[in-house]
Amino acid sequence: MNVLHQRTDHAGSPPAPRARVVIAKPGLDGHDRGAKVIARALRDAGYEVIYTGLHQTPEQIVATVIAEDAPILGLSVLSGAHLTVVEKVIRLLTQEDAGDTRILVGGIIPDADIPVLRAMGVDAVFTPGADIRGIVETVDRLSAAPNAPLEAAC
C-alpha cells in the first residue's frame, strides 16, 4: 500500500489534505497506469491518496478503506468483473458499517452497465477518455457534500 504525499506550496509547507481517497485495483487485472494517473491527479489537487496496489480482493479493499478512515473509494477495473467486484465491495462496506463511503468506478465499463452500477450505489463511473479534471471535480463535489447525490458522470 502506498500513500502519495502532497506537494508543498511555494512557502515550503504542505497544504492541509482535503480528504483521504483510496484507489484500488481489484482482481487479476495487472494494468494500473490509469489508476496511478488518477491517484497523482488527486494528490496534486490536495487529497491524501492511498493506492492499494494490484490484485486486491474486495476484503482487502474494504479493510484499507476502514483502516485509513477514507470517505471516498475509487475502483479501477479493466477486467470486465466490475459488476461482481463492486457488488461485493458495497456489501462488505455495509457489513463493516462503512456503507456511507462514496464510490467511483473507472475502467472498461460498457454503457449498459453504468445504470446498473449507479443503482448499486456507485456515485460516479468513468470510462476511457474521461477528463482527469472532471474526475478531480467529482471528488471535490463528493468531499464537499458527502451525503448529497451527484449528477450522472461519465
N, C-alpha and C positions, 0 to 999 in steps of 0.2 A: 504494500500500500504506500502510495506516495502522496505527500502533501506538497502542493505547489505554493511557494511563498510569494507574497505580493512584492511588486517592485516598490522601490522607495520613491517618494516625491522629490522635488528639487531641493528641499531643505534637508534631505537625507533620512527622514523618518518615514516609516511605512504608514500608509493610511489605515485607519481602522477597518477591519474586514466588514463587509456588508452582510454576509450570511455564509453559512457553510453549505457547500454543494458537493454531493458525492456523485462522481461519474464512474459508471460501472460497465464492464464488458461481460455479459453473461454467456455461459455456454462454451461451445467449442470453437467459436469464431476467433480466428487469430489475427484479425486486421484491426488495429487500433489507432491508425493515423487520424481519422476523423474525431475520435474521442479525445485524443491529445490536443488537436487543434481547438476544440471547444473548451477543454479544460484550460488551455492557455489564454484563450479569449476572455473567459470568465475571471481567471486570475488577474489579467491585465485590467479588468473592469473593477477590481477591488474585492472580489469574492475569495473566500478561503475554499480552495478546491482540494478534495480528497479523491485521488484517482486510484481505483482498486486494482488495476492491472487486468490482465487477460484471464479468461477461463474461470470466472466466478460463478458459484452456484447461487440460486436465489437466497438460500440460507446465509451464505457469506455476505451477500449484498445487504440484506436486511440487518445482519449483525453489525456491519460497518455503519449503516445509517444510524442505528441506535447508539453505538459506541461513540460516534462523532457528534451526536445530537444535531444531525443535519436536517433542516426542514425541506430541502429540495434534493431530489434524486434524478439524475439523468442516466438513462439506459441507452447504450449504443448496441444495436442488434443488426447484423448483416446476414445472419444465417437462415432467416426465414422462421425462426422459432419465437418470434416476438409475442404472438398471442398466448402461447403456453407460458413463456417466461414471465410476462407482465402479469398474467392472472395469478401465478404462484407468488410473485413478489408482493402484489397487493394483498393477497390472502395472508401472507406471513406478516406484513406490516400491521394489518388489522389485528392479528392474533397477539402481536407484541405491543399493542396499544400505541402504535405509531401510524395509524390509518390516516392522520392528517398530513402526512408527508406529501408534498407536491411532486408529481412525476412528469418528466419529459421523456419522450422516446424518440430516438433518431436512428436512421439507417435505411435499409432497403425495405420499405413498408409499402405494400400495394395500396392503391387508393381505396379499394373496397374494405380494407382492414382499419382504416383510420376511424370511421364512425364506431367500429367495434371497440377499439382501444379507448376512445373517448367515453363510450358507455361503461367501460370497466372502471373508469375513474382517472384515466390519463389526462393531464392538464393541457399538454401540447404534444404534437407529433411533427417531426421534421424529417423530410425526405432529402435525397441527394440534391445538391444545388441550393439548399436553404441558405439564406443570407446570415452570416455569422452575427452581424449587428442585430438582426431580428431575433436571433436566439438569445443574445445578451439582454435585449429589451424585454423579452418574455420572462426571463429570470428576474429582471428588475421589477416587473409587474407582480410576479409571484411573491417576491420577498417584501414588496411594499404593502401588499394587501393579501396576506397569507390565506384568508378564507374566502376571498372573492373569486367568482368564476371568471375564466378567461374567454375571450372570443376565440373561435376556432383558429388555430395557427398551423401552417404547413410551410 
